[in-house]
Amino acid sequence: MTLTEIILSQLPENPLAGLRRTDELWRSLREGTLPVPTVVQESPERLGAVAWDVVICGGTLGILIGAALVQQGWRVALLERGMLRGRQQEWNISRHELQAFVELGLLTTQELDQAIATEYNPARISFLGGADLWVQDVLNIGVDPLYLLETLKQRFLSGGGQLFEQIAFTGAIVHPDGVVIQTEQESFTARLLLDAMGHFSPIVRQSRQGKRPEAVCLVVGTCATGFPPNDTGDLIVSFTPVQDQCQYFWEAFPARDGRTTYLFTYLDADPDRFSLETLFEEYFRLLPEYQQVTLEQLQFQRALFGCFPCYRQSPLKPQWHRILPIGDSSGSQSPLSFGGFGAMVRHLNRLTYGIHDALQTDTLERSALALLQPYQPNLAVTWLFQRAMSVGINQKIPPNQINQLLSSVFAQMAALGEPVLKPFLQDVVQFPALFQTLIRTSIAHPKLVLQILPHVGLVTILDWLVHYMNLASYTALFSITNALEPASKTLPPVPQYYYRRWLQAFKYGAGKDYSN
């Protein structure tokens, strides 16, 4: 038996089977054999009255937006194929990002404090051959998903929302005045369907029509006890050169019941790429060196793993009237981010009020909903970073080139101070910070910068330049539209909807939503 088989088979509920199911998804992505379902159809007939304003499919993160919409007075049904219950492993996030729950009336200050399971400082950034950098208050809060989801569920139910557990989405029929959501047990009618079923949602798969992702992030890890005492965390650490045609990165966080460590890497979806199970073998091989501990000293509590596809066509635009992808279904995270809880929370305020406005003005056609998942140049520019942190399956680069590049770039950002470094670490790119970093890095390390061109390719550079200029444009446009916002309040409701959506597109697309 392999190390992975030995260790995972001893854990509660034996996660080995789940790992291999995820590996099958990953294999299907690489080979282009993931089935393309036809779950959404259209009908010209009118429904008349509908039972719900919103039906949300996918409860784990759907409950966040569901509870928020109920607070706004809408009739909301939430469908969850299993039981709505958080996992044991904490979700790491920064404290100021959690204020969205208080601002939207979803949690009291006391409830938010109770939802925080762990808190640590500082966090490290380190690359082979470079100096360690330390930052405060970035992803240093561990939220208890069990408590958070239960509290939000009760808020949702007490506000009039209705939860349907162990009911899985099977299809939808879009009508001119509503949508019918089908399950094996019963059908639901609503004005709007929100798809929160994640990266592999059947609606998303139909929308993307079998398109292979341009990039994938593979992640494996565990939570274990037995580590030497350590109250600090790691945001991104690499202590090995390129191997197996990829660069390995690590994360580590103190957890309530041990220490969580992750190994992740950025890849393309080439058919010859290795499996998640192989990456787990690498994890167990390198973990002792990373944490200065032997495997025999550790008592593993649980295993963690995932395959996160990234598409250049993101966020995913709605393909039908009255259906909006949100969260991981929309691909609204950058190709550097795993998505999930953090990405959902970042957009929770924007989505809540945007969906509220769309329902209030009945602007639920595809073109209007598309403005709720707008193009964001500050996320699009990160494709260059993702490409620079990965290696093609047949590409040859110096073994330590990625470490040297990242060490140099992060050193320049650190020299420019926390207003430059901290937003980037939280998946927010802003034009002034990016401009300063590029200038300083180009002057300090011209040879290293020149190595990027053959590594990422001319087409990638040219594509990046378009998004870079758009980032500058969005920064200017946000200042203009924000100054005109008071005057926009005199507009009729529908033009107001469009104005607010463009204002938010410029705000988020320029990274101006960031606050510390």
KAWO-V859205 format. One record per residue. N is the residue number from 0. PSI is psi as a letter, one per 30 degrees, with the letter a starting at -180 (* if undefined). OMEGA is omega in whole degrees, -180 to 180 (999 if undefined). BURIAL is b if it has 16 or more other ideal C-beta (glycine too) atoms within 10 Angstrom, else e. Layout:
N;PSI;OMEGA;BURIAL, N;PSI;OMEGA;BURIAL
This chain:
0;k;177;e, 1;l;176;e, 2;e;-180;e, 3;e;179;b, 4;e;-178;e, 5;e;-174;e, 6;e;-176;b, 7;e;-179;b, 8;f;180;e, 9;f;-177;e, 10;l;177;e, 11;k;178;e, 12;g;174;e, 13;i;-176;e, 14;g;-178;b, 15;e;180;b, 16;e;178;e, 17;e;177;e, 18;e;-177;b, 19;f;174;e, 20;e;177;e, 21;e;177;b, 22;e;177;b, 23;e;175;e, 24;e;180;e, 25;e;178;b, 26;e;179;b, 27;e;177;e, 28;e;-179;b, 29;e;-175;b, 30;f;-180;e, 31;g;-177;e, 32;g;178;e, 33;k;-176;b, 34;k;176;e, 35;j;-177;e, 36;l;170;e, 37;i;-175;e, 38;f;180;b, 39;k;176;b, 40;l;-180;e, 41;k;179;e, 42;k;178;e, 43;f;-176;e, 44;k;178;e, 45;k;-179;e, 46;e;-171;b, 47;b;-180;e, 48;k;175;e, 49;l;-174;b, 50;f;-173;e, 51;l;170;b, 52;e;-177;b, 53;k;167;b, 54;k;-180;b, 55;k;176;b, 56;j;-177;b, 57;j;-168;b, 58;f;-171;b, 59;e;174;b, 60;f;177;b, 61;f;-180;b, 62;f;179;b, 63;e;-179;b, 64;e;178;b, 65;e;179;b, 66;e;-180;b, 67;e;-179;b, 68;e;175;b, 69;e;178;b, 70;f;179;b, 71;f;175;b, 72;g;-177;e, 73;l;176;b, 74;j;-172;b, 75;k;171;b, 76;k;-179;b, 77;k;-180;b, 78;k;180;b, 79;k;-175;b, 80;f;175;e, 81;b;173;e, 82;k;-179;e, 83;j;-177;b, 84;k;179;e, 85;l;178;b, 86;l;179;e, 87;e;-174;e, 88;k;-180;b, 89;l;171;b, 90;k;-179;b, 91;k;-176;b, 92;l;176;b, 93;k;-172;b, 94;e;-175;e, 95;f;179;e, 96;f;-178;b, 97;f;-179;b, 98;f;178;e, 99;e;-179;b, 100;e;179;b, 101;e;-179;e, 102;e;-179;e, 103;g;179;b, 104;g;-179;e, 105;f;179;b, 106;k;168;b, 107;l;177;e, 108;e;180;e, 109;e;179;e, 110;e;177;b, 111;e;178;b, 112;e;-180;e, 113;f;180;e, 114;f;-179;b, 115;j;-178;b, 116;e;-178;b, 117;l;175;b, 118;k;-179;e, 119;l;171;b, 120;l;-8;e, 121;a;176;e, 122;k;-173;b, 123;k;169;e, 124;k;-173;b, 125;k;177;b, 126;k;-177;b, 127;k;178;b, 128;f;-179;e, 129;l;179;b, 130;k;176;e, 131;k;172;e, 132;k;-179;b, 133;k;179;e, 134;l;179;b, 135;k;166;e, 136;h;175;b, 137;j;-178;b, 138;h;-175;b, 139;g;179;b, 140;k;174;b, 141;j;-179;b, 142;k;178;b, 143;j;-178;b, 144;e;-179;b, 145;e;-180;e, 146;e;-176;e, 147;e;-177;b, 148;e;178;b, 149;e;179;b, 150;e;178;b, 151;e;178;b, 152;e;180;b, 153;e;177;e, 154;e;179;b, 155;e;-177;b, 156;e;-179;e, 157;f;178;e, 158;f;178;b, 159;f;176;e, 160;l;180;b, 161;k;-177;b, 162;k;177;b, 163;j;-178;b, 164;l;-178;e, 165;h;175;e, 166;j;-175;b, 167;k;174;e, 168;k;175;b, 169;f;-180;e, 170;l;179;b, 171;k;175;b, 172;j;-178;b, 173;k;178;b, 174;l;-180;b, 175;f;-176;e, 176;g;179;b, 177;a;-180;b, 178;k;176;b, 179;k;179;b, 180;k;-175;b, 181;k;171;e, 182;l;179;b, 183;f;-176;e, 184;e;-175;e, 185;l;178;e, 186;l;179;e, 187;k;176;b, 188;k;-177;b, 189;l;174;b, 190;e;-174;b, 191;k;174;b, 192;k;174;b, 193;k;180;b, 194;j;177;b, 195;h;-174;b, 196;g;171;b, 197;a;-175;b, 198;e;-174;b, 199;g;176;b, 200;k;177;b, 201;e;176;b, 202;e;178;b, 203;e;-179;b, 204;e;176;b, 205;e;-180;b, 206;e;-175;b, 207;f;173;b, 208;h;174;e, 209;g;180;e, 210;k;179;e, 211;k;179;b, 212;k;179;b, 213;f;179;b, 214;l;179;b, 215;k;170;b, 216;k;175;b, 217;k;-177;b, 218;k;171;b, 219;l;179;b, 220;a;178;b, 221;l;164;b, 222;k;-175;b, 223;l;171;b, 224;l;178;e, 225;f;177;e, 226;l;171;b, 227;k;-180;e, 228;k;-178;e, 229;j;-179;e, 230;g;179;e, 231;l;178;e, 232;l;174;b, 233;k;176;b, 234;e;175;b, 235;k;-178;b, 236;k;173;b, 237;k;-180;b, 238;g;178;e, 239;l;173;b, 240;a;176;b, 241;k;175;b, 242;k;-176;e, 243;h;179;e, 244;h;174;b, 245;l;176;b, 246;k;179;b, 247;k;174;b, 248;l;-177;b, 249;k;170;b, 250;l;176;b, 251;k;180;b, 252;k;168;b, 253;k;180;b, 254;l;-178;b, 255;e;-178;e, 256;h;176;e, 257;b;178;b, 258;k;180;b, 259;k;177;b, 260;k;-180;b, 261;k;166;b, 262;k;179;b, 263;l;-180;b, 264;l;179;b, 265;k;-175;b, 266;l;162;b, 267;l;-177;b, 268;h;178;b, 269;k;-179;e, 270;f;-177;e, 271;g;179;e, 272;l;-177;b, 273;l;-176;b, 274;l;173;b, 275;e;-180;b, 276;e;175;b, 277;e;178;b, 278;e;177;b, 279;e;176;b, 280;e;177;b, 281;e;178;b, 282;e;-179;b, 283;f;177;b, 284;e;-173;e, 285;f;-177;b, 286;e;180;b, 287;e;179;e, 288;e;-178;e, 289;e;-174;b, 290;g;178;b, 291;h;-177;e, 292;l;174;b, 293;l;179;e, 294;e;-179;e, 295;f;180;e, 296;f;-171;e, 297;k;173;b, 298;j;-175;e, 299;k;-179;b, 300;e;-178;b, 301;l;178;b, 302;k;-178;b, 303;k;-179;b, 304;l;179;b, 305;l;176;b, 306;j;-172;b, 307;j;-180;b, 308;k;178;b, 309;k;-179;b, 310;k;177;b, 311;e;176;e, 312;i;-180;e, 313;k;-5;b, 314;l;-178;b, 315;k;178;b, 316;k;176;b, 317;k;180;b, 318;f;-178;b, 319;l;170;b, 320;k;170;b, 321;g;175;b, 322;k;-178;b, 323;k;173;b, 324;k;178;b, 325;l;180;b, 326;b;-178;b, 327;f;177;b, 328;e;-177;b, 329;f;-175;b, 330;h;-175;b, 331;g;175;b, 332;l;177;b, 333;l;178;b, 334;f;176;b, 335;f;-173;b, 336;l;177;b, 337;f;-177;b, 338;b;176;b, 339;b;-171;b, 340;e;-176;b, 341;e;-180;b, 342;e;180;b, 343;e;-179;b, 344;e;-179;b, 345;e;-176;b, 346;g;-173;b, 347;e;-180;b, 348;e;-180;b, 349;e;-178;b, 350;e;-179;b, 351;e;-177;b, 352;f;177;e, 353;e;178;b, 354;e;176;b, 355;e;179;b, 356;e;-179;b, 357;e;178;b, 358;e;-177;b, 359;e;-179;e, 360;f;-179;b, 361;h;176;e, 362;i;-173;b, 363;g;175;b, 364;l;-173;e, 365;e;-176;e, 366;e;179;e, 367;e;179;b, 368;f;180;b, 369;f;179;b, 370;f;175;b, 371;f;174;b, 372;i;-171;b, 373;l;170;b, 374;k;-179;e, 375;j;-178;b, 376;f;180;b, 377;f;172;b, 378;e;-179;b, 379;e;-180;b, 380;f;-178;b, 381;f;175;b, 382;e;177;b, 383;e;179;b, 384;e;179;b, 385;e;180;b, 386;e;179;b, 387;f;-180;b, 388;g;-180;b, 389;l;-178;b, 390;k;176;b, 391;l;-174;e, 392;f;179;e, 393;g;-176;e, 394;k;178;e, 395;k;174;e, 396;l;176;e, 397;k;-172;e, 398;e;-176;e, 399;g;-176;b, 400;e;-178;b, 401;e;178;b, 402;e;-179;b, 403;e;-180;b, 404;e;-178;b, 405;e;178;b, 406;e;-179;b, 407;e;-179;b, 408;e;-179;b, 409;e;177;b, 410;e;179;b, 411;e;178;b, 412;e;179;b, 413;e;178;b, 414;f;178;e, 415;f;174;e, 416;l;-176;e, 417;e;178;e, 418;f;176;e, 419;e;-173;b, 420;e;-171;b, 421;e;176;b, 422;e;-180;b, 423;e;180;b, 424;f;178;b, 425;g;172;b, 426;h;178;b, 427;j;178;b, 428;k;179;b, 429;k;-173;b, 430;e;-179;b, 431;e;-180;e, 432;e;180;b, 433;e;179;b, 434;e;-180;e, 435;e;-179;b, 436;e;-180;b, 437;e;-180;e, 438;e;-178;e, 439;e;-179;b, 440;e;180;b, 441;e;179;e, 442;e;-175;e, 443;e;-175;e, 444;i;-176;b, 445;e;-179;e, 446;e;-179;e, 447;e;179;b, 448;e;180;b, 449;f;179;e, 450;f;-179;b, 451;e;-174;b, 452;e;178;e, 453;f;-179;e, 454;e;-175;b, 455;f;178;b, 456;k;-177;e, 457;e;-179;e, 458;e;179;e, 459;e;179;b, 460;e;-179;e, 461;e;177;e, 462;e;180;b, 463;e;-179;b, 464;e;177;e, 465;e;-179;e, 466;e;178;b, 467;e;178;b, 468;e;176;e, 469;e;177;b, 470;e;177;b, 471;e;-179;e, 472;e;-180;e, 473;e;178;b, 474;e;178;b, 475;e;-178;e, 476;e;177;b, 477;e;179;b, 478;e;-179;e, 479;e;-177;e, 480;e;179;b, 481;e;178;e, 482;f;-178;e, 483;f;-174;e, 484;e;179;e, 485;e;180;e, 486;f;-178;e, 487;f;-178;e, 488;f;176;e, 489;f;-179;e, 490;l;172;e, 491;l;-173;e, 492;e;-177;e, 493;e;174;e, 494;e;176;e, 495;e;178;b, 496;e;-178;b, 497;e;-180;b, 498;e;-179;b, 499;e;-180;b, 500;e;177;b, 501;e;177;b, 502;e;180;b, 503;e;177;b, 504;e;179;b, 505;e;-178;b, 506;e;-179;b, 507;e;180;b, 508;f;177;b, 509;g;-179;b, 510;g;-178;b, 511;f;175;b, 512;f;-175;b, 513;k;172;b, 514;k;-176;e, 515;*;999;e
